[in-house]
């Protein structure tokens, strides 16, 4: 009987060893940032796109913010897609100075469809742009964002994801743990992959896409995770997504666990959907072209499956303690000391990242809740798998109407406090 279960359990253990080492080794490359020579002369033109659905509480602050970026105003225009809005989003955005396009569709609902619709309008315009930049209505944007993207476009990068920061990191323990997760992923996943030449993944907002790429290949991404779908579609076309650590966008994090749960469930559903359609293509093309970036794309899409498989294995190990029903080779492949090092490392990485980015004392306190946030991904991913074929869009309400100055003052206060404490320690 034991040998029958070994047919499943031994390959599963080898898979866990491989992915554990893969994630851990990748993460090590995200602990520093490569030196970069930047092109500071403004050259590229941008169509700044904001997709908004009932966002009257936050849209005005974003348009005000976008209107005063440190980039020549003649080189970018701000477009707002008022998508199936039933409030004052369109009026407020237009009053703030944006070019507003209202869209109504009962059947094609969601950000992916709205962007497809808007891109078609851009193609037909007399005025043409070098690139589009996409933001969500709840965002705030660092003044240097377009300058940083201009530099990368001038260097030949064509699809670029900006740094995903948090607008409201310390509102609740949910926003704090959500922010911590993003900060960690920004470093040990996105920055790490950029440092070693692998592809990043678009994050839905703060993304820059060359117009020639859109015109040649089209958008065509309308699932629940349209950003990931376009990333994989472009990767198959030979265009990787790069990472810009200095182009910062501040995203509003969900205030409650229920909001967080719904949003992450949608992400899980979308990733399973994209994985089912793109993993076979990426494997085939990856080996055909001998391109490690395509195989790395497979590994990225496989993450939710790995979470479910590793969770199943953990449950099996508890059963194994009472009923040894398979051959346990896990600790034979990697010594116990290595597993201990990796286990400690997954908690050390967040501490290292938080120490690098000047977070508040509240964030350090909320770090205690971080395991709860991480392990809640297990039931969310399982439910997402069960509902992977459903495509109903779930909108997250945004209410934190902060200005960019509010975020800036908060960051400067924290940075000044840390400098003061450092100087006192030296004395």
N, C-alpha and C positions, 0 to 999 in steps of 0.2 A: 504493500500500500504506500509505503514511504517513497518508493521509486516513482510511483504514478504522480504524486504531488511534486516530486522533483522536476518533472517536465515543465511545470509552471514556475515553481519557486526559485530554482537555480537561475534561469534567465532573468527573472524579475530582480533577483539580488544583484546580478551583474549589471543590469540596467540602472539600478539605484547607485551602485558604485560609480558608474560612468558619469551620470548626470550630477552627482554630488561633487565629484572632482572637477567636472567641467564648470559648474557654477562658482565653485570656490576659487579656482585658478583665474577665471575671468575677473572675479571681484578684486583680486589683488592688483590688477592693472588700473583700477579706478581710484587709487589712493593718492594719485598726483595728476597734475595737468601738464600736458606738453607745452613748451614755449612756442609762441606763435607770432609771426610777423604779420601785422594787420595792414590792410589797405584802407586808408582813412579818407581818401578822396571820394565824395559821393558821385556815383555814376549810374547805378541801376534805378529803374523806375518800378514802383510797386502799386499794385491794387490791394489795398488792405480790406479784407472781407470779414464782416462780423455776422455770424448766423444767430438770429434772435427769435425766440418764441416766448411771448408774454414776459418780457424782461424790462418793464418800465421802471422797476426799482433800482436797476444798476446800469442801464444802457447810457444814460447821460454822463455819468462819471467816466466811463470808458472812452466815449467820443471826445470829451474834454481832454483826457489824457493823451489820446492819439493825435490830437490836433497840435500838440506842442512837443512832439518828439524832436530830438536833436538830429534832424535830417531836413534838407531843403524841402519846404512845403510844396514846391512846384514839382517834386519828383515822386509824390505819392498822393493818392486819393483814397478816401474812406467810404466804403460801401457797406450798407446795412441791409441784410435780407430780413425783412419783417415776415417771418414764416408762420402762416396760420395764426396771426396774433389777434387776440380779442381784447387788448388793452391799448394803452397809449404809447407803446414802443415806437411805432413809426413816427408819430408826431414829435416825441421827445428827441429822437435821433436826428430828425430833420432840423429841428430848432437848434440843435447843438452843432450843426454844420455838416452832417453826413449826407451822402447820396443814398436815398432810401428806395428800395425796390420791395413792394409788397407782393407776397405770393400766397395763394390759397389753393390747397389741394386736399381733398378728403382721403384719397387713396394712397398718394405718395407722401407719407408723413415722415419727418425725421431730417436730421442735419445732412446726411449724404445726398438725399434728393434735392434739398435746398441748394447745396453747393453745385450740384450738377446743373441745375437750372440757372444759377448765377454765372457760372463759368461760360455757358452757352451765350449769355448776353455779352460777356466780356469779349469773346471771340469776334462778335459782330460789330463791336464799337469801332469808330474811326480812330480813337485814341487807343494805342496799344501799350502794354506794359512788359517789362522784362520778367517780372515774377509776381505771384500772388502770395500774400501772407494772410493766414487765417487765425482769427481769435474767436473765443466764446464771449458772449455778452457780459458775463460776470467777471471778466478778466481786468487786470490793470497791467500796464506794460512799462518796462524800464525805458527811459528816454533814449538809450543807445541801441535799442533793439534793431532798428533798420540799418544803422551804421554797421553793426556787427554782421547782419545778413548780407549787406552790400559787399563787405570784404570777402565773405565766403563765396558769393556768386562770382565775383571778379576772379577768384582763384579756380573757378571751374566746377564747384559743387552745384548740384542741380535740385536736390531734395534735402532739406535741412530742418532738423527739429531743434527748437530752442529749449533753454533750461526751464523746467516746470517748477516754479516756486509756489508758495502759499500766500494768499492775501490775508487770511484770517487764522493763522496757525494756533492761536491760544484761546479761541472762543469757547471750545469744549474739549473734553478728552478725545472725542471723535475727530474733530478738526486737527488736533495735535498729532494723534497717531497717524492720521491720513497724511499730514504734512511730513512727518518723519519718514514714512514709507516712500514718499516721492523723493525726498532728499537723498535717501539711501540709494534708491534705484537710479537716480540721476548720476551718482558717482560709480557704484559698483556694477552697473549694467551699461548705461549709455556712454558715459565718459570712458569707461574701461574698454568697451568695444571700439570706440573711436580711436583710442590710443594705439590699438593693435591692428587697425584696418578692417574690422568687421562692420557690418551694417547695424545702424540703430533702427528704431521703429518710431513712426510718427505717433504723437500723443493727442491728436484731436485739436489742440490749440497751440499757438506759438510755432506753427509750422510754415515753412517757406518753400514754395514749389516754383521752379522755373516755368515760364509760360510756354516755352517751346516743348517741354515735356508734356504738359497738359494738352496742347494742340495736337501733338503727334500720337499720343497714346490714349487721350481722353481720361476723364475721371472714373466713371463707371463703378464707383464704390458707394453702395447704398444700403449695406447691411447695418447691424447695430453697432459695429466697430469699423466704421468706414475708413478710419485712419490706418488701422492694421491691414485692411483689405488692400488699400492703395499702396501701402508699403510693400506687400508681397507681390502685387501685380507689377510694380515698378522693378522689383528685384529680379523677377523673371525676365524683364526686358533689359536687364543688365545695368540698371541704375540703382545703386545703393542709397540708403538714407544716412546722412551724416549728422553729427551732433555739434551744436554750437553752445558751449558751456557759458558763454558771456552774453548771449541774447536771452534776456530773462523775461518771463511772463509770470504774473502773479494770478493764480487760479483760486477761486473760492471753493473751499472744502466743505462737504456736507456737515451740517450742525448736529444732526442726530444719527444714532446708529441705524435707525430705520431707513433714513435717506441714503446712508452709506451702503446699506445692504442692497437696496434696489439698484443703485448705480453700479455696484460691483457685480451684481447678478446679471445686469445687462452686458457688462464687459465680458463676463464668463460665457454667456450665451453667444456673443459675437465672436469670441476667440475660437470656440468649438466649431462654429459655422465656418469661419475662415480656414481653420485647420483642416477640416474635412474636405474642403475644395482645393487647397493649395499645397498641402504636404506631399501628395503623390507627384504633383508637377515639379515641386522644388527638388525632390529627391532625384527624379529622372533627369532634370536639367543640370542639377549640381554635379552628378557623376559624369554626365555627357560633356559638360564644359570644364570639369575638374575645378570648379569654383567653390572654395570653402565657404564663401559668404552665403551661398544658397543653402548649403547644408546647415549653416548656423541659423538661417531663417527657419529651417525645419525644427531645430532644437527650441527656438523661441516659441513656435506654435505648439510644440509638444508640452510646454510647461503645465497647463491644467491637467493633462493626462498623467504626467509624472506625479503631480500632487495627489491625485486619486490613487494611483498605483502605490505610492510610498505610504499613504495612509492605510491602504489595505494591508501592506506588509507589516506595519506597526501593529495593527490588530492581530495579524497572524502570529507575531512574535509573542504576544500575550497568551494566545492559545498554545503556542509551542512550549511555554513554561510548564504546562500541565500535560500536554499531549504532543510529544515530538513527532510531527507527521511529515517532516521534510528534512533534507540535509542542509544544515546551516553553514554556508560558506562565507558569509559576509565578513566575518572577522579573520578569515583565512586569507581573503584577497587583500584586505587592508588591516594592518595591526590595530589593536584597540587604541594605541597611543595616537594614531592618525585620526580615528573617529573622534576621539576626545578633543583633539586640536580643532577639528572642523566644527564640532558642536559648540565649543567655546567661541570660535571665530564668528559664528552667525550672530552672536550677541555683542561681540567686540566691534564689528563693523559699524553698527549704528552709533556706538559711543565715539568712535574715531571721526565719523562724518559730522556729528553734532558739534564736536570740539573744533572742527575746521571752519564751520559756517556761522559761528557767533549766535547761538540760540539763547533764549531767555531761560531763567531759572524754572519758569512754568513748564517749558518744554522738557527739561530734565526730569521734572516731577512726572509729567505725563508719559515719559519713557517707560515707566512702570506698567502702563496699560498696553504697551506695544505688543507683547506676546498675545494678548487677547484679540487685538486687531488682526495679527498675522494668522492665528489659528482659526479665526472666524472665516477665513477664506476656504476652509475645508468644506463646511456645509454649503456655502455659497457656490463653490465650484461644482459640487455634486448636483445641486438644484439647477445650475446653469446647464449642466450636461443633459439633464432630463428635459429641459426646455430649449435645447439648442436649435430646434427647427422653428421656433416661434420668433417672429420678427416685429412684434409690436413695440414701438418706441416708448420709452418711459422718461418723461421730462423731469429734471431735478429743479425745484424752485430755488431761485437765488434772491436773497434779501439783504446781504451785507453791502450797503451802498457806501463803501469807503472811497475816498479819493486817493490818487497816487501819493499825494503829500502825506496822508495819514500813514501809509505803509512806510514811506521814506523816513518820517520822523521816528516811527517805532524802531526801525532798523538802526538809525543813527544813535538813538538813545541807548540801545543795547550795546552797540559797538563802543560808544564813549564810556559806558559803565565798565566794560571789560578792560579798556585801556587804562582807566583810572585805577582799577583794582590791580592791574599789572604793575603800574608805576609805584603804587603804595607797597606792593610786595618787594619791589627792588629796593625801596628806601629802608 
